[in-house]
Amino acid sequence: MRLTHIAGGRGTNWTSGALYDDAARTALLATEQARLEALRSDAALPLVYMDVAIQGKPAGRIHFVLFTKQSPRAAENFRQLCTGEKGVVPEGHTGAGQPYSLKGRPFYRIIHGFINQAGAETDSGLLSMANTGPDTNTSHFSIMVEAAPHLDAHYTIFGEAVDGFEVIDAINALAVGRPDNTATAAAGAVITDCAQIREGTHVPNLEQM
């Protein structure tokens, strides 16, 4: 769990001008923890996980809830990429013959203090996907690590991490000191496993959308 925009905590390069004493900071952290716990326990939302290794060593697991009500297509696409239930990519599509899954995929674009991007807005831990209009979502996704208001109306938010923030930070740290504070797949952050824990009771009917 993390709250980046509190003076005295990680990520203090941005503040609203307000300073918090220890009691106020503790209260804010408790509020954020409760919010994440409520998201994780919301039976309506699918819950998936992603195991990550960095340079061949296990780094830990990240759990995500998916926003099937707000972003049904992007959320369902990501859920299927975690389960691998769609089999292989059909002929005529990019990656034809490869598993339709995130397992084994690297984080190929990591920008320090911004995003961890992987696959074939507004706050840290959000799952996002570039979107330029109807039917433009892909299997490429980003985990936001800081506020990014310039992406409003350009990226679709379809889920959020509810734990494993230390793993997200470890991935993002791979970009520190590299040209443009950006790392590639060569940095060695790889999704070693992914799956669904909870389907969620809100299952979108994509045929009617």
C-alpha positions in Angstrom: 0.0 0.0 0.0 1.3 3.5 -0.8 0.2 7.1 -0.7 2.7 9.1 -2.8 1.4 12.6 -2.3 2.0 13.0 1.4 4.8 15.3 2.6 7.5 13.2 4.2 6.7 10.0 2.3 7.9 8.6 -1.0 7.2 10.8 -4.0 7.4 14.2 -2.2 8.5 16.0 -5.4 4.8 17.0 -5.8 2.7 18.5 -3.1 -0.5 20.5 -2.9 1.2 23.0 -0.6 -0.1 21.2 2.5 2.1 19.6 5.1 0.9 16.8 7.3 2.0 15.9 10.8 2.5 12.3 11.8 -1.0 11.9 13.0 -2.6 13.3 9.8 -0.3 11.2 7.7 -1.2 8.0 9.6 -4.9 8.8 9.2 -4.5 9.3 5.5 -2.6 6.1 5.1 -5.3 4.2 7.1 -8.0 5.7 4.8 -6.1 4.6 1.7 -5.6 1.1 3.1 -9.3 0.8 3.8 -10.1 1.9 0.3 -7.8 -0.7 -1.2 -9.2 -3.4 1.1 -12.7 -2.5 0.0 -11.8 -2.8 -3.6 -10.1 -6.1 -3.1 -13.1 -7.6 -1.2 -15.7 -6.2 -3.7 -17.2 -9.5 -5.1 -18.5 -7.6 -8.2 -15.0 -7.0 -9.4 -12.7 -9.6 -11.1 -9.5 -10.1 -9.1 -6.3 -11.3 -10.9 -2.7 -11.6 -10.1 0.7 -11.2 -11.7 3.9 -12.7 -10.5 7.1 -10.8 -11.5 10.7 -11.7 -11.7 13.6 -9.2 -12.1 16.8 -10.5 -13.7 15.7 -14.1 -13.0 14.8 -13.6 -9.3 11.2 -13.6 -8.0 10.2 -10.1 -7.1 6.7 -10.8 -5.7 3.1 -10.7 -6.7 0.7 -7.9 -7.6 -3.1 -8.3 -7.3 -5.4 -6.2 -9.5 -9.1 -5.6 -9.5 -10.7 -4.9 -12.8 -13.3 -2.2 -13.5 -15.8 -4.2 -15.6 -18.6 -1.6 -15.2 -16.6 1.5 -16.3 -14.3 -0.2 -18.9 -15.9 -3.5 -19.8 -14.0 -4.3 -23.0 -10.5 -3.4 -21.7 -11.1 -5.1 -18.4 -12.3 -8.3 -20.0 -9.4 -8.3 -22.5 -6.9 -8.0 -19.6 -8.7 -10.7 -17.6 -8.4 -13.1 -20.6 -4.7 -12.2 -21.0 -4.2 -13.2 -17.4 -6.1 -16.5 -17.7 -4.8 -17.5 -21.1 -8.3 -18.9 -21.9 -8.4 -17.7 -25.5 -5.6 -20.0 -26.5 -3.3 -18.7 -29.3 -3.3 -15.6 -31.4 -5.1 -16.5 -34.8 -3.5 -16.2 -38.2 -3.6 -12.7 -39.7 -3.0 -11.0 -36.4 0.2 -9.7 -34.8 1.8 -12.5 -32.8 0.0 -15.2 -34.7 0.6 -18.6 -33.1 1.8 -17.2 -29.8 -0.2 -17.8 -26.6 -2.8 -15.1 -25.9 -1.4 -14.5 -22.5 0.8 -12.1 -20.5 2.7 -15.0 -19.0 6.4 -14.8 -20.0 6.0 -11.2 -21.3 8.5 -8.6 -20.4 8.0 -5.1 -19.1 9.4 -3.5 -22.3 9.1 0.2 -21.4 9.7 1.5 -17.9 9.9 5.2 -17.3 11.0 6.2 -13.8 8.2 8.1 -11.9 5.7 7.5 -14.7 4.8 4.0 -16.0 5.7 0.4 -16.2 4.5 -0.8 -19.6 4.1 -4.5 -20.7 2.1 -6.8 -22.8 2.3 -8.1 -26.3 -3.7 8.9 -15.6 -4.4 9.8 -12.6 -2.8 8.0 -9.7 -0.4 5.3 -8.8 -1.3 1.6 -9.2 -3.9 2.2 -11.9 -4.0 -0.1 -14.9 -4.3 1.9 -18.1 -4.3 1.3 -21.9 -3.8 3.8 -24.7 -7.0 4.5 -26.5 -7.7 6.6 -29.6 -11.3 5.7 -30.1 -13.6 2.7 -30.7 -11.8 -0.7 -31.1 -8.3 0.7 -30.6 -7.5 -1.1 -27.3 -4.6 -3.7 -27.5 -2.9 -6.2 -25.3 -0.4 -3.5 -24.2 -1.0 -2.1 -20.8 0.6 0.3 -18.3 0.8 0.4 -14.5 0.8 4.1 -13.5 3.3 5.0 -10.7 2.5 8.7 -10.4 -0.3 11.1 -11.3 -0.4 11.7 -15.1 -3.3 14.2 -15.8 -1.9 14.8 -19.4 -3.2 11.3 -20.3 -6.8 12.1 -19.4 -9.0 11.4 -22.5 -6.1 9.5 -24.1 -5.8 6.4 -21.9 -8.5 4.0 -20.6 -8.4 3.2 -16.9 -9.6 -0.4 -16.5 -8.3 -1.6 -13.1 -6.1 -0.9 -10.1 -3.5 -2.6 -8.0 -4.6 -3.4 -4.5 -1.3 -4.7 -3.2 2.2 -5.5 -4.4 3.3 -1.9 -4.6 6.8 -2.9 -3.6 7.0 -5.0 -6.8 5.7 -2.0 -8.9 8.4 0.2 -7.3 11.1 -2.4 -7.9 10.2 -2.6 -11.6 10.1 1.2 -11.9 13.5 1.5 -10.1 15.1 -0.3 -13.0 14.9 2.9 -15.1 16.9 5.0 -12.6 20.1 6.2 -14.0 19.4 5.0 -17.6 19.2 7.3 -20.6 16.0 9.4 -20.3 15.3 7.5 -17.1 13.8 4.8 -19.3 14.5 1.0 -19.2 13.6 -1.6 -21.8 13.0 -5.4 -21.7 16.8 -5.8 -21.4 16.4 -4.7 -17.7 14.9 -8.1 -17.1 11.5 -7.5 -15.5 9.2 -10.4 -16.7 5.7 -11.6 -15.9 6.4 -15.2 -14.8 2.8 -16.2 -14.1 -0.7 -14.7 -14.1 -4.2 -15.9 -13.4 -7.7 -15.1 -12.2 -8.6 -15.5 -8.5 -12.2 -14.2 -8.7 -14.3 -13.8 -11.8 -16.5 -11.1 -10.3 -20.3 -11.1 -10.3 -20.5 -8.2 -12.8 -19.9 -9.9 -16.1 -20.3 -7.5 -19.0 -22.3 -8.6 -22.0 -19.9 -7.3 -24.7 -22.2 -8.6 -27.5 -24.6 -5.8 -26.6 -22.0 -3.0 -26.7 
